[in-house]
Amino acid sequence: MDTIMALMLTERNEPISVFAEFSGGAVKPVWFSLNGRRIRVGEITLIWKTRKGSTPILHFSVTDGEGLYEIQYNTGTFSWRLAACA
């Protein structure tokens, strides 16, 4: 019998500092700072795009092997936010 684990995400919506690679029109977050800690992105589990008006917002579901985080990149303001974490 398969086991399904549900994660409860906590909304955060706070600005964060992110080190990311920009190459060939793609963005790849490498690590980000949260509460004085550097969280290394071990895996990007999902990427999707939404819009805020006409500005594309890139969403990344990432994990460091322990936690799950949704971080967002606003392509208009070049800013990053932590949207949620588990």
SVG drawing of the C-alpha trace seen along z (x, -y; Angstrom):
<svg xmlns="http://www.w3.org/2000/svg" viewBox="-3 -47 28 49">
<polyline fill="none" stroke="black" stroke-width="0.4" points="0.0,0.0 1.4,-3.4 1.7,-6.2 0.9,-9.7 2.5,-12.5 0.8,-15.9 2.8,-19.0 1.3,-22.0 2.9,-25.1 3.1,-28.3 2.6,-31.5 5.5,-33.9 5.6,-36.6 8.8,-38.2 11.8,-39.6 14.9,-37.4 18.4,-37.6 19.0,-34.9 22.2,-33.9 21.0,-32.7 22.5,-31.8 21.2,-33.5 22.1,-31.7 20.5,-31.4 17.3,-33.2 16.8,-30.7 17.0,-31.5 18.3,-28.9 18.3,-29.8 21.4,-28.3 21.0,-29.5 19.0,-32.0 19.3,-33.6 16.6,-33.0 16.7,-34.1 20.5,-34.5 21.0,-31.0 22.1,-30.2 19.7,-27.6 21.4,-25.7 18.9,-24.7 19.5,-20.9 16.7,-20.5 14.1,-22.6 11.0,-20.5 8.7,-22.7 8.8,-26.0 5.8,-28.0 5.0,-31.5 2.2,-33.9 1.7,-37.6 1.3,-40.6 -0.3,-43.0 2.0,-42.7 5.1,-41.6 6.0,-37.9 6.6,-36.4 8.7,-33.1 7.8,-30.7 10.2,-28.0 9.4,-25.1 12.8,-24.2 14.2,-21.9 17.4,-21.7 16.7,-18.1 15.0,-19.0 12.5,-21.8 10.3,-22.7 10.2,-26.4 8.3,-28.4 10.4,-31.4 9.4,-33.9 11.4,-36.1 9.7,-39.4 11.2,-40.0 10.1,-43.7 11.7,-44.7 14.4,-42.0 13.5,-41.1 13.0,-37.8 10.4,-36.8 9.9,-33.7 6.2,-33.0 5.8,-29.8 7.7,-27.1 7.1,-23.7"/>
</svg>
